[in-house]
Amino acid sequence: ESYPEVLRWLENTELEYVPHGKRAGTKSFVRYEKYSQAKTVAEALSLGSLPLDLVHDFEKKLLKRVGGPIRDKPLDLTVEDTTTLTQTDLTLARWGVHVTSLFRTGKDEAAQGGGGADDEYAKRKVEARQALHKAKLSAKFGVKVDDMVKPVGWAETPSMMAGRAKANVEAASILAEGRKVTDDDILRVLRSWVIKKNATRVNVLPSGSKWVHTEVLGLLNCSGARLIATLHTRSYPKFVELLCRWMKDNRPEGHTRDFPFTSVIVNSSYSAKRHRDANNEGASVVKAFGEFEG
């Protein structure tokens, strides 16, 4: 019962330790003397307690919960709103990967029948680890797991995917308001978007640089004179739609009709070398967002 009890605790759950509860002269005594000064779960972890210490001390009645908020049920990353998880939650969740997998499979009981309990346990453990990884990204970027897409290894990291998913959600929210898209809207979403490192656009690389943050959205001219939609155009359509809506709502000076374009190049944090793009047809529009020099 100690495992599910501890997994119900939150960072501000109030604790009380028995003074000098461990035998003097042992390593555990030194650690206990330090973390037993804590009044909450978050303080206990910050003072050196491990999640398993919480369980053992609770079982041995060296620790008791005396107040503060708790969960109705043990922490379960598959049903939690992971965008609100604290560092304490993630610490307990990392330890709880094994425990929650065991709860779900009933491994101890199933093993008596000699069935496929071990295989089921291994499967659940993998699922729990994946849920933990997604939860960390969700908490870091403030984006729900359901809004994330599966990252493509060669094109984006999990962190890039999470940041882009957040930008896509923000873009959808702005578009849903049905108003004119402003510069501030674009800047807000761009600050969530994560731009990859690109070493192939050698014509824009500043002197001494091996790569820059730049990528193409929309259509890309590939070999064989084919036009294809880039990966992130398909994966994060609301982000691209927001950029297009801004262009429609903010026509360049002197233009009475919508400005036609097939691609948008997003750049960040560098001053491009003077260059001419070989595949452009007609005029281009350049717009800078944010605070910068140069």
C-alpha positions as CSV (number, residue, x, y, z in Angstrom):
1,E,0.0,0.0,0.0
2,S,3.0,2.3,0.4
3,Y,3.7,2.6,-3.3
4,P,0.3,3.9,-4.4
5,E,0.2,6.1,-1.3
6,V,3.4,7.9,-2.3
7,L,2.3,8.2,-5.9
8,R,-0.6,10.2,-4.7
9,W,1.6,12.9,-3.1
10,L,2.2,16.3,-4.6
11,E,5.0,18.8,-4.1
12,N,3.2,20.6,-1.3
13,T,1.9,17.5,0.5
14,E,3.0,18.0,4.1
15,L,5.2,15.5,5.8
16,E,6.5,14.8,9.3
17,Y,9.5,12.7,10.1
18,V,10.5,10.9,13.3
19,P,13.5,12.7,14.7
20,H,16.8,10.7,14.5
21,G,14.9,7.8,13.0
22,K,18.0,5.9,11.6
23,R,20.8,4.2,13.4
24,A,23.7,6.5,14.1
25,G,27.0,5.8,12.4
26,T,25.4,4.6,9.1
27,K,25.2,6.3,5.8
28,S,21.5,6.2,5.9
29,F,21.6,8.1,9.2
30,V,23.6,11.0,7.7
31,R,21.2,11.3,4.8
32,Y,18.1,10.9,7.0
33,E,19.2,13.6,9.4
34,K,19.4,16.0,6.4
35,Y,16.2,15.2,4.5
36,S,14.1,14.6,7.7
37,Q,14.1,18.3,8.3
38,A,11.7,18.7,5.3
39,K,8.1,19.7,5.8
40,T,6.9,18.9,2.2
41,V,7.6,16.3,-0.4
42,A,9.4,18.8,-2.6
43,E,11.7,19.8,0.3
44,A,12.4,16.2,1.1
45,L,13.5,15.4,-2.5
46,S,15.6,18.6,-2.6
47,L,17.3,17.7,0.7
48,G,18.4,14.3,-0.7
49,S,15.5,11.9,-0.2
50,L,14.9,9.4,-3.0
51,P,11.4,8.4,-3.9
52,L,12.2,4.9,-2.6
53,D,13.2,6.5,0.7
54,L,9.7,8.0,0.9
55,V,8.3,4.5,0.6
56,H,10.6,2.8,3.0
57,D,10.3,5.6,5.6
58,F,6.5,5.5,5.3
59,E,6.4,1.7,5.7
60,K,8.6,1.8,8.8
61,K,6.5,4.6,10.2
62,L,9.4,7.0,10.3
63,L,7.3,9.3,8.1
64,K,3.7,10.3,7.9
65,R,1.6,12.5,5.8
66,V,0.1,15.3,8.0
67,G,-1.7,17.6,5.5
68,G,-1.6,19.4,2.2
69,P,-3.0,18.4,-1.1
70,I,-2.9,14.9,-2.6
71,R,-4.1,13.1,-5.7
72,D,-7.4,11.1,-5.6
73,K,-5.5,8.3,-7.3
74,P,-1.8,7.3,-7.8
75,L,0.0,9.3,-10.5
76,D,-0.7,7.9,-14.0
77,L,0.9,9.7,-16.9
78,T,-1.6,8.2,-19.3
79,V,-4.5,10.1,-17.8
80,E,-2.8,13.2,-16.2
81,D,-2.8,16.7,-17.7
82,T,1.0,16.5,-18.2
83,T,1.3,20.2,-19.0
84,T,0.8,21.0,-15.3
85,L,3.3,18.4,-13.9
86,T,5.9,19.8,-11.5
87,Q,9.5,18.7,-11.0
88,T,8.3,16.7,-8.0
89,D,5.7,14.9,-10.1
90,L,8.3,14.0,-12.8
91,T,10.7,12.7,-10.2
92,L,8.1,10.4,-8.7
93,A,6.9,9.4,-12.1
94,R,10.4,8.4,-13.2
95,W,10.7,6.1,-10.2
96,G,7.1,5.0,-10.6
97,V,7.6,3.7,-14.2
98,H,8.4,0.2,-12.8
99,V,5.7,0.4,-10.1
100,T,2.8,1.5,-12.2
101,S,3.7,-1.2,-14.8
102,L,3.5,-3.8,-12.0
103,F,0.1,-2.5,-10.8
104,R,-1.4,-2.7,-14.3
105,T,-0.3,-6.2,-15.1
106,G,-0.8,-7.8,-11.7
107,K,2.5,-9.5,-12.4
108,D,2.8,-11.2,-9.0
109,E,-0.6,-12.8,-9.2
110,A,-0.4,-13.7,-12.9
111,A,3.0,-15.3,-12.5
112,Q,1.4,-18.0,-10.4
113,G,-0.5,-19.1,-13.5
114,G,2.6,-19.3,-15.6
115,G,1.0,-17.2,-18.4
116,G,2.4,-14.3,-20.4
117,A,2.8,-12.0,-17.4
118,D,6.4,-11.3,-18.0
119,D,5.8,-10.3,-21.6
120,E,2.9,-8.1,-20.6
121,Y,5.0,-6.5,-17.9
122,A,7.8,-5.8,-20.3
123,K,5.3,-4.2,-22.7
124,R,3.7,-2.1,-20.0
125,K,7.1,-1.0,-18.8
126,V,8.0,0.2,-22.3
127,E,4.7,2.1,-22.6
128,A,5.3,3.7,-19.2
129,R,8.8,4.9,-20.2
130,Q,7.4,6.3,-23.4
131,A,4.6,8.1,-21.4
132,L,7.3,9.5,-19.0
133,H,9.3,10.9,-21.9
134,K,6.3,12.5,-23.5
135,A,5.2,13.9,-20.1
136,K,8.6,15.6,-19.6
137,L,8.3,17.3,-23.0
138,S,4.7,18.2,-22.3
139,A,5.6,19.8,-18.9
140,K,8.7,21.6,-20.4
141,F,6.9,23.1,-23.4
142,G,3.3,23.3,-22.0
143,V,1.8,21.3,-24.8
144,K,-0.6,18.4,-24.4
145,V,0.6,14.9,-25.4
146,D,-2.4,14.5,-27.7
147,D,-1.3,17.6,-29.7
148,M,2.2,16.1,-30.3
149,V,3.1,14.3,-33.5
150,K,5.5,11.4,-33.8
151,P,9.0,13.0,-34.5
152,V,10.9,11.9,-37.6
153,G,14.4,11.0,-36.4
154,W,16.3,12.4,-39.4
155,A,14.3,15.7,-39.4
156,E,13.5,16.7,-35.9
157,T,14.3,15.7,-32.3
158,P,11.6,15.1,-29.7
159,S,12.2,18.5,-28.2
160,M,11.9,20.1,-31.6
161,M,8.6,18.3,-32.1
162,A,7.2,19.4,-28.8
163,G,8.1,23.1,-29.4
164,R,6.6,22.9,-32.9
165,A,3.5,21.2,-31.6
166,K,3.0,24.0,-29.1
167,A,3.4,26.6,-31.9
168,N,0.8,24.7,-33.9
169,V,-1.7,24.8,-31.1
170,E,-1.1,28.5,-30.5
171,A,-1.5,29.2,-34.2
172,A,-4.8,27.3,-34.3
173,S,-6.1,29.3,-31.3
174,I,-5.2,32.6,-33.0
175,L,-6.9,31.5,-36.3
176,A,-10.0,30.5,-34.4
177,E,-10.5,34.1,-33.2
178,G,-11.2,35.1,-36.8
179,R,-9.5,38.4,-36.7
180,K,-6.5,40.1,-38.4
181,V,-3.2,38.4,-37.7
182,T,-0.7,40.8,-36.2
183,D,3.1,41.0,-36.0
184,D,2.8,40.2,-32.2
185,D,0.8,37.0,-33.0
186,I,3.5,35.8,-35.4
187,L,6.3,36.7,-32.9
188,R,4.6,34.8,-30.1
189,V,4.2,31.7,-32.2
190,L,7.7,31.9,-33.7
191,R,9.1,32.0,-30.1
192,S,7.6,28.5,-29.5
193,W,8.6,27.1,-32.9
194,V,12.0,25.3,-32.9
195,I,14.1,25.9,-36.1
196,K,16.6,23.2,-37.0
197,K,20.3,23.7,-37.6
198,N,20.9,23.8,-41.3
199,A,24.3,23.4,-42.9
200,T,23.2,23.1,-46.5
201,R,22.4,26.7,-47.3
202,V,26.0,27.6,-47.8
203,N,25.0,30.8,-49.8
204,V,23.7,32.4,-46.6
205,L,26.3,31.2,-44.1
206,P,28.1,34.1,-42.3
207,S,31.9,34.0,-42.4
208,G,33.1,31.4,-39.9
209,S,29.8,29.7,-39.4
210,K,29.1,26.0,-40.3
211,W,25.4,26.1,-39.8
212,V,22.5,28.5,-39.2
213,H,18.9,28.2,-38.0
214,T,16.9,28.2,-41.2
215,E,14.3,26.0,-42.9
216,V,11.7,26.0,-45.7
217,L,7.9,25.8,-45.1
218,G,5.4,25.3,-47.8
219,L,6.5,23.8,-51.2
220,L,10.0,22.7,-51.9
221,N,11.5,22.2,-55.4
222,C,13.0,18.7,-55.5
223,S,14.9,16.8,-58.1
224,G,12.9,16.0,-61.2
225,A,11.2,19.4,-61.2
226,R,8.7,18.1,-58.5
227,L,7.1,20.3,-55.9
228,I,6.4,18.7,-52.6
229,A,5.1,20.0,-49.2
230,T,7.8,19.9,-46.6
231,L,7.5,17.6,-43.6
232,H,6.6,20.3,-41.1
233,T,4.1,21.8,-43.5
234,R,2.2,18.5,-43.3
235,S,2.8,17.9,-39.6
236,Y,2.0,21.4,-38.4
237,P,-0.5,22.9,-40.8
238,K,-2.0,25.6,-38.5
239,F,1.5,27.1,-38.0
240,V,1.9,27.4,-41.8
241,E,-1.7,28.6,-42.2
242,L,-1.0,31.4,-39.7
243,L,2.0,32.6,-41.7
244,C,-0.1,32.6,-44.8
245,R,-2.9,34.5,-43.1
246,W,-0.5,37.1,-41.8
247,M,0.7,37.6,-45.4
248,K,-2.9,38.0,-46.6
249,D,-3.8,40.4,-43.8
250,N,-0.6,42.5,-44.1
251,R,0.0,43.0,-47.8
252,P,3.2,44.7,-48.8
253,E,2.9,48.5,-49.4
254,G,1.5,49.2,-52.9
255,H,-0.1,45.8,-53.4
256,T,-3.9,45.8,-53.9
257,R,-4.1,42.1,-54.4
258,D,-2.8,39.1,-52.3
259,F,0.9,38.5,-52.8
260,P,1.4,35.0,-54.3
261,F,4.0,32.7,-53.0
262,T,4.8,29.0,-52.6
263,S,7.3,28.9,-49.8
264,V,8.3,30.6,-46.6
265,I,11.9,30.5,-45.3
266,V,12.1,31.0,-41.6
267,N,15.4,32.2,-40.2
268,S,16.5,32.9,-36.7
269,S,19.5,34.4,-34.8
270,Y,21.9,35.1,-37.6
271,S,22.8,37.8,-40.2
272,A,22.7,36.2,-43.6
273,K,25.6,36.7,-46.1
274,R,24.5,38.9,-49.0
275,H,23.2,36.4,-51.6
276,R,20.7,35.8,-54.4
277,D,18.3,32.8,-54.2
278,A,18.6,30.9,-57.5
279,N,15.1,29.4,-57.6
280,N,13.0,32.5,-56.8
281,E,10.5,33.6,-59.4
282,G,9.6,37.3,-59.2
283,A,9.6,39.5,-56.1
284,S,10.2,38.3,-52.6
285,V,8.9,39.7,-49.3
286,V,11.2,40.0,-46.3
287,K,9.9,40.6,-42.8
288,A,11.8,40.7,-39.5
289,F,10.1,40.0,-36.1
290,G,11.4,40.6,-32.6
291,E,14.2,42.7,-31.1
292,F,17.6,42.6,-32.8
293,E,20.5,44.6,-34.2
294,G,21.9,44.8,-37.7
